[in-house]
Amino acid sequence: MKKFLYTLIFTFLLGALFTGVALAQGNNPPTDDEVNAVAHKLYCPVCESTPLDVCPTEACHDWRELIRTMLAEGKTEDEIIKHFEEQYGARVLAEPPKEGFYWLVYLLPPAVILAGAVVLFRSLKEWTKPKAAAPVSGGAGGASSSSAEKDEYVTRLEEELKKQK
């Protein structure tokens, strides 16, 4: 009977131990897709212009594992991103914050495009406008004397052609 009692107690303790392990694992660890969804919003602090979710370096692998751990602890995506920003600065963010100096990133490109469109529109308008005849330099007397010379030449030419017939 003692043996049966010991077996029963051992089985009960063993069952309680495995139930505790099963309950602890009841919170499924974050999937790769969940980790990559957060990592996609961050850039590798070591590599230049490489998103954290596709960077092949060992450091990025470690950072993705840190993201996995933080997600398992119940931290939100914003908390994780804020942690990386505090550790490595705003350069790790895929989208710069909309505050302070970073507003230029959002305002400058549309302003440059708009200014370029205005310049292009005015240039096209100027190119398609017919040009007015430019006045001949040399004053009014020079213009009338030139046409008088041409008329005299044409008259003389016509007279000589008539004489030759």
FENKA-V612486 format. One record per run of one state. SS is the DSSP state (2 for helix, 1 for strand, 0 for the rest). FROM is the first residue (numbers start at 1). TO is the last residue. If there is no record, write none. Layout:
SS:FROM:TO
SS:FROM:TO
//
This chain:
0:1:1
2:2:24
0:25:31
2:32:39
0:40:41
1:42:43
0:44:50
1:51:51
0:52:57
2:58:72
0:73:76
2:77:88
0:89:89
2:90:92
1:93:93
0:94:99
2:100:128
0:129:138
2:139:164
0:165:165
//
